[in-house]
């Protein structure tokens, strides 16, 4: 959230400082770690067996690492030219187009499937579309749709979005903007809008319990000034970060109904955070200028217990570090670490207890990539999913500049 605030700081990604009891603790010796053995494998394939581009913001991996979901486009000049969602079963190499209409017709260049999410075991895919003409043409262009699909069988169920009561439009049906699927596929959380003519649309967040078929409004409509946006959802579906701008962002506990203030920087900007795979920790970034290095940045990673957000551990890392994912209990973290004096980053795995860092975006000889890297996710055992267009990692057509997806395991 609001990563642009920190992106302009630049920074140095170098050594790791040891864990400290508080952000103000003085740094001491750097953590020393034996060179790790990293195994890197390419994972994104299209139906014809070619390696294809994986847009960094869409790439996802199942907890066991056996299933990868991503968006791809043959025309790399624009995202709006027939974006498709594919799913790969790594054990068999089977690739399935999951963003098609029920009759198998792919999305066309005029209507895009807005987003997709993968269940923890990879057996279900949640698809949503602001304009239902892509996935369910019979609904008409004024509708919005959320689907659950089993890639292996093609079985599809439609989740009809609920109505929301707004202050001026009365009861209106929600149009989906973003959605999340819990790891066990029981909970579906949806953030959406209700258009109101020339003015800004109303916003709301709703949550579906698939065992009962009941929708619950978490925020939005008249009760929240018609402004509420979903920014984060936990893997177990219990917690949701709700941005009620201009009010502060809160962490909503759907079990107790309690809302707690989201961690913020000194200037009140919500910190970027990720929820651990078992939904027991919230790991947040805080960035500060490094006075001894002009333009440099240090990063503090604070791991907080859920649901009370009490601080469990604090890690101070040298350089600009962005967290992408965390394993159970935040034992391991997948991060992007900015290189010293460069705009490029490395994909790294960080030990959540000691702060020891291992660069995983490396070629067969252990040499770090020479091009941009994006860290996209993590498996339950700590393998890191990342993308890069660096040709050194694997054989690829010289003319291709699309990023490839890789899964890196640290031994």
N, C-alpha and C positions, 0 to 999 in steps of 0.2 A: 504494500500500500504506500502510495506516494513516494516511490523509490527515487523519483526525480529530485527530491530534496537532497538526497545523499549523493546522487550520481555526479553532481557537479563538483564535488569535493576533490575528486581524483584520489590518488592514494598509493600506498606502498604495500604490497603483499609479500612479506618476507618471513621472519621467524615468528614463532608463537611464544608468548609470555605465559608463565604458569598460571593456574587458577588462583584467583585472589578472593578473599572474603568480601570485598567491596570494590566497586569500580575505582575508588580513589587510592587503593593500595599501590605501593610503589612496585614497579616491575623489578624482577631479579634476573637470574640466568634464564636463557632460552631453553625450551624443552628439546632434548636431543633424542632423535629416533633413528633406529637403523633403517637403511634404505628398504622400503617395502617392495615386495614382488607384486607387480600389477599385471593382471591379465585383462586385455581389452578385446571385446568382440562386437562386430557390427550387428545390429539387430533390426533395422527397418528395411523391409523389402516390399516391392509392389507385386501385384498378381502375376507379372511376367518374370519375376525373379531378379529384377534390377534393383539396385540401391537407389532410393529416392529421397527427396527432401523431407525433413520433418520440421515443421514450424515449432520453434522452441516452446511457445506458450501452450502448445496442444499436446506435447509428448507425455505419455503416462505409462507406468509399468505396474503390473500386479505385484502383490506382496511376495510371491514366490519367484518372481522374475520370469515366469513362463509365458506371460502375455504382454504384448506392447500395443498401445493404441496411439494413433497419431493422425494428423491431418496432412494431406499432400495435394499438390497441384502441378500438373504438367507444365503449365505456363507460369514461370517464376516471376514474371514482370508484375503480376498483380494477384493479391489474395482473392480478389472477387471474380476469378475466372474458373468457376466450377470446383471449388474446394471440396475434397472428398475425405471421409474418415475411414481409415483402414485398421484392421486388427490382425496381429501376427501371433500365431501359436509357435513359439520357438522350438518346441520339441519335434514338430512335424514340418515346420516351414510353411504351414498353411496360412494364406492371407485372405481375409474376408473383407469385402466392402460392406460397411455397416451403415453408411449414410444414404442408402437407397430408399425409395418408396417401397411400400409393401409388395408391389409387383416387380421389384428389382430394378426399376428405372433410377439411374444415378441422379444426384442433384445437378441442375444445369447452371449455366453462368449467370442467370438472372436471380436465382433463389438459392441461398446458401443455408446449410445446416449450421446453426449458430454455435453449437458447442456439444461436447460429449464428455462423459465421465465413466470410469471403469470401476467395477466392484472389486473388492479386495482379492477374490480368487480368480478374477477375469472372466467369470461365467456370464456376466450381464453388462450391457452398455446402456447408459442413460444418454438419450439424445434430446436436444431441445432446439426449437426453431421459432424465431420471432414471427416468421411468416410461414404458416402451415402448408402453403402450396407445394413446398418441397417434399415433405414427408407424408402429408395427408391432403392431397389436392381437393378432395371432396369437402373439406372444411371451409374453403374459400380464403381469400387473401386477408380478410379482416381477423382471422383467427390466429391463435398461437398454440403450440403443441409441445408436450413432453412425452417421449416414448421410452419404454424399456424393451430392449431387444436381446435375445439370446443368439449370439453370433453363430454358434454351431448348428442351430436348427432354423434360424430365421424367425422364430416365434416372436411376435411383437404385441405388446399391450400398450394402450393409450391411457395416459394419466390426464384426465380432464382437469384443467386448472379451475380453481374456485373463483367465486366473485368476491369483490372487496367493496366495502362501503366507504365512499369518499365524501368530503364535505360539500362539494358542489355538483358532482355527477351522480350522487346516489349510489346504487349498486351497479358495479361494472365488472366485467371479467378481466382478470389479470392477463397481461401480455408478458411472456417470459423474457428476461434479459440474461440471467445466469442461473445455474442450478448446481446442486451437489448431490452425490449418492453416497450413502454410508458404506463402509467396507462390507457389512453383512447384507447390504441391499434392502434393509428394512425401511430406512428413512430416506426421503427425498426432500431436500430443502430448495425452495425456488425464490429467487428475487425477481420482481417484475414491475411493470408500469401500467398505469391507466391513463391514456392520453386525454388531454382536456383542451382541445383546440389549439389556439396559438400559444397558450401558456405552457409552462414547464409541466411535464406529466407527473401525476401522483405516483408514489412508489410504495411497495409493500413487500414483506417477506413472509412466506407461508411454508408449512412443513407437513408432509404426508406420512402417516403411519401405514405402511402397506399391509400390515396384518389386520387392520380394522377398516382401512379405506377412508380414514378420517383426516381431513385437512384442518390445521390449526394456524391461525394468524399469529406470527411472532411479533410483528410490528407493522405499522403503516395504516393508511386510512385516516379517519378522523381522530383516532386516539393518539396518533403520533404526528399530528400536523401534516399528514399526507406525505411525509418524507422518511424513507427508510430503505437502506441498501444493504444487501448481503455482500460481505467482503471476504469472509473466511468461514469454513465449516469443518468441524472435527471429523476424523475418520469414523467414529462411532455414531455420528449424527446428533450427539447430545448438545454440543456447543456451537454457537454461531456468533461471529462478529457482525454487529449491526451498526452501520453508519447512519446516524440520524441527523446529518448535517442540517443546520449549524450546531446542533447539540453534540456533545462528545460521543465518540464511538464506545460501545459497550460490548462485553462478552455475555451473551445470553445463555443461561443454563435451562434447557427445555425440560429437564426433570423436575427441578425445584422452582423454576420461574424467576430465580434470582439473577440480577444483572450486576456485573462488576465493571468498573472503569477499565478500559483497555489501556495498557501501558503506553505512555507518551514521552516524547523528548522534552527537553527543558523549555522549548518554545510551544509546547502543546500539540505538536504534530504526532499522530498515532505512529507507533513504531511498527516496522515490518516484522511479522511473527509467523512461525509455522507451528502446527500442532503435531506432536509425536504420533507415531503410527498406532500406539495403543491408547491415545487420547488421555494420557496422564500428565503430560507436560506441555507447556507453551514456551517456545524458545523465541526470544525477541532480540533484535539488533539495536545497538545504540552506537552512534558514530561521533567521534570527537577529533578535533584538530590535533596533530602531533607537532608541538611547538619546536622540537629540535630538527624537524624536517619540513622546510617550507612547502606548503601545499599538501603535506602528508596527512594521513588519516589513520586513527586507531579504531578498532572495533571491540565493543564489549557485548558478549552474548550472555543473556540472562535466561536461565531455565527456571520456570515457575510451575509450581504444582497446580493441577486442576482438581477441584473447582475453585479453591480459595485464592489462587494466584500468589501464594507465598513463595519467596525466592528460595530455590533449592541449591543451585550452583551458579557461579559467575566466572566466565572465562574472558580473559583479555587477550585479544589477538592483534598482532601488529599488521597494519595495512587495512585496506577497504575490503571487507568480507560480507557477502550476501548469502543468507541461509536459504536453501531450497527445500530441504526435507530432513526428517529425523526419524530414526528407528524407535522401537519401544523404549520408553523411559528416557528418550533423548540420549541413549548410550553412544550413538554415532550420528554425525551430522554430514549432510551433503551440502557443500558450499561452492560459491564462485569467489575466487580470491584475485583481486587486481594485482597485476605485476608491477614492480617498481618502475616508475617513469614511463608507463605504457597505458594505453587504453584497453589492452587485452587482459583477459582473465584466465586463470587455470581452474579446472574442476578439481576439488580436493575433498578428501574425507577427513573429518575432524573427530577425535576422540572426545566425547562429551564430558569425561571426567578429568582428563589431563590436558586437553587442548592440543595434543600431538597431531600434526597435519601430514597427510600423504597426498601428493599430487597424482591424480589418476588419469588425467587427459594426456597420455603419453603414447608414443609410437612403440613399435616392437622392440626397439633398442633402449627404451626408457627415456627417450628424448621428449621433452614437453612439446606440445603443438606450437605451431608458429602463426596460427590464425585464431579468430574469435572462438570462444567456448561458451556454451550455455549449459548449466547444470539443471536437469529437468526433474529428477526424482530419485528414489531409493527403494531397494527391496528390503524385506524383513531382515535379511542377514547382512545388510550393509553394502551391497553392490550399488554403485553409483551410475545412474543413467545420465548421459550428456550428449550434446551435439557439437559438431565442428565441421567446417568445410575443408579442414586440413587434409591434403592428399597423402601425407606421409603415414597416416594411420592405416591405410589399406589401399589396394589398387583401385583406381577409379578413372573414369574418362577425364582427360585433361581439360576439356571444355566445360565441365560441370563445376558450378560454384555453389550448388546447393549443399546445405549441411547434411551430414550423415549422423545417424544415431548410434551410440556405442554404450555397452554395459561393461563397467570396469569392476573387477573383483580384486580386493587387496588380500594377499596371503601373508 
